């Protein structure tokens, strides 16, 4: 079995659209999606942001 890992740059405003478009164009089978979550500090307190998604694809 061979696998391919893709990196998909996203923002909170376009994450769903970009992921849906990417998944519909995949040739292989989806194994997993890992978000890269990083902590951020805002004036209102601590929060987190997702910079990119790692998508694991199982090739045919």
Phi, psi and omega in degrees: 000142176239147180233154175230137179248125180252149175246122183243111178288129182222162171235163182296334182281335184236013186299312183296316181296315180295318180294316180298316179297317180296315182295325179290340180263354182293144179269324184266202183257135179288130178257310184197158175233124180245119175277143173266103184259128178235141179287144174226155180242119180253165177302332181275351180138188182280144177210189179220159179225152175255120181273316182205166177244138170259126184243123181261124182242132176267120182279154181284000000 
